[in-house]
Amino acid sequence: MKRNIDINEISDGKRYGLNDLVKADCADCSGCSACCRGMGNTIVLDPWDLFQLCRGTNKTPNELLEGCLELRVVDGVILPNLKLTGTQESCPFLNAEGRCSIHPYRPGICRLFPLGRIYENRQVSYFLQTAECEKKTRGKIKVKKWLGVAEAKQYEHFVADWHFLVVDVQEEMDRRQDDAFRKECNMLLLQMFYLLPYDTAGDFYSQFQTRYDRIRSSLVEKTEE
């Protein structure tokens, strides 16, 4: 999704790659869960996030949507986000001790924080949000280690593919200005990437690629109509 912000105003002015050291290590967030509260509907999930949640909770996409997730419109595209609860708007996976109960399966936005992503030329880089994390004594850590994702380059490739697919769909919907087309695109994305269950015992990336190729082909066909 497109965001028109000045990175220099919210970061240290540097860009990072997977193997760069960045001052993001907050010592296991000991005694703090501030970033797990009050985030509203901003924890938007991509298909990898949903795959991970299904694997970690042993629930189907529909079961998650009936409980801890909700759908909202993000720049014209319907996407799921974590449904925060209570007066403090706490993450539904935050336990009584203020710790993440699904830490190995947590969403990409949670893994990134306090980092953000920059999308350019169909690639991804990272920046450090200097005012977001309440921990002021963070240590240096490699971006790849901070993310804690196996096959980090493959994950990064997926993140870029997904981002630019959504952007391309948004731009085509804006160009067409057709409610029926908008609805059809949204239903295709939801069904193909979120509602159709994944084999959580299998490889996510190959499953995503099959679905991605089908959507790309379908989108090309629709733009030629």
N, C-alpha and C positions, 0 to 999 in steps of 0.2 A: 504494500500500500504506500502511496506517495505521501511524503510529509515535507512541507516547505519550511525548514528551520535552518538557522545558522548554527552549524556544528560548533563553531568557535565560541559561541555564547554559552554552551552547556557542557563543554568538554575541555580537556587540556590542550586541545589543538592538534593532537597527534592522531595518526591512523595506525592501526595494529593489524598484523596478520596472525595466523594460528601459532606460529613459533616465536612471537614476540613476547617479551615480559611486560606486564601491565600491573599497575597498583590496584588490584581488585580483590585480593585475598583478605577476607574479613574474619579469619580465624574461626571458621565453622559457625559463624554468626552466634557465638556463645552469648546467651542472655538477651538476644535481640531477635524479634520477628516482625519488625516494623514494615518491611517490604512485603509481608504476607497479609497485610491489613490495609483497608482504605484505598485499594487500587481500582475500585469501581468495576467497570466491565472491560478493562484494558488488557486483561490476560487472554488475548485471542489465540486460539489453537490452530496450528497447521496440521496436515494429515499425519506427520510423524508424531506429533504430540498426542493425537487421538490414539494412534497405534500403541504408543507407550502406555497411555492410561488404561486402555483395554487389557494390555498385557499385565500391568501392575495390579489392577483391581479385579481381573477376571470377569469383567462385565462387557456387554455388547455396547456398540455405539448408542443404540436406542435407550438402553438402561442408564447410561451416563447422561444422556440428554433429558431423561425423566428425573434426574436427581441433581448432580453437581454441575451440570453444564446448562447453558442457555444459548439461544440464537439471537443475533442482532445484525443489523445492516452496517457494514463498514465500507464507506465510500461506494455504496451501491451494490455491494456483494454481501450475501448472507453468510456469516461465519459463526462458529461457536466460540464462546468464551467461558472461563470459569465463573460460576455463580457464587459471588461472595455473600456471606450471611451475617446476621446479627447487627447490633448497633455499631460494632467496630468494622463491619464489612470484612470479616475474616475469611481466608481461604478455606474451603470445605475440607481440605486435607491437612489443616493445621491441628495438631493434637493438643491435649490439655497442658502439655509442658511447653507449648509454643514451638514445637519442632515439626518439620515436614514428615508426614507419615508415608509419603510416596517418593521420598528423595531420589532413589535410583531411576524413577520414572517421571520425574517432574518435567513440566513443559519447557520449551526452548527459551521463552522470555525469562523464566525463573533462573535457568542456567546462565543466561547472559548477564543478568543484573549484577553490578551496576554498569555493565557494558551495553552499548547499542550497536546496531548494524548500519552500515552504509552500503547501498546497492548502486553499482555503477558498471556499465559495460557488461552486463550479465554476470557480474562477479560480486563477491562480498568482502568487505573489510570491517573493522571494528573501531569504535571510539569509546573513551571512558567518560561516563556522566559524572561530573565532579561534585554535584550538589545533591545527588539522589540518595546515596547510602548514608545511614546515620552513623556507621562505624567510621571513625576518623583516623584510626591507626591501621590501615590496611597494608598488607605486605605485597611484594611483587610475586607474580605467578605467570606462567605461560598461558596464553589465551586458550590453547588446546587443552591444557590440564584443567583450567577453570571451567570450561564447558563440560568436561567429563563425559564426552561422547566417543564411543568406539568408532573407528573409521571416520575420523573427523573430516577429512577431505571429501569423502563421499557424502557425508551429512551436509557439508557446506555447499556442495554442488546441488543437492536436493533443495536446500533453503533458497538458493538463487533461482532455480527452475520454478519453484512454487511461487515465489514473490513475483517474478516477471510474468508468469501465467496469469495470476490474479490481476496484475496491472494491465495486461493486454486485454483481458476480458472487460475490465472496467472501461478502458478506452474505447473498445468496440461498442459497448452498451451506450456510452456517452455519444458516440458518433451516430448510432442508429436512432436513438431517442424513440424507442419502440417498447412499450410496456410488455407486450407479449414476448418479444425477444429477450428482454431483461429477465422476465420470469423464467423462461426456458433455460437461459444460461445459469441462473441461480440454482434451479432444480438439478441441472446436470452436474454442477460442481458439488452440491450437497450430496447427491446420490452417489456419485462416482468416488468422491474422496473421503466422505464422512459416514454416510449411512450404510453403504455396502461394507459388510464386515471384512476385516483383514484376517489372514491366517497368522495369529500372533506367535505361532511356533516357527513360522517361516521368516524369510528375509523381507524386510520392509521395502528396501529400495527397488528390488525387482518388481514387486507388486505395484509400487507407486509408478514406476516407469511404464508399465503396461497401461495403467489408467491414464497417465499423462499423455501418452501417445494417442490414445483414443480421443481424449478431449481436444488435443491439438488438431487432429484430423477433423473432428466435428466442428471446431471453431472455424477452420479454414473453409469448410463447406458452407457454413452459415454466412461467412463474410462474402462469399461469391454468389449468394442467392440474390 
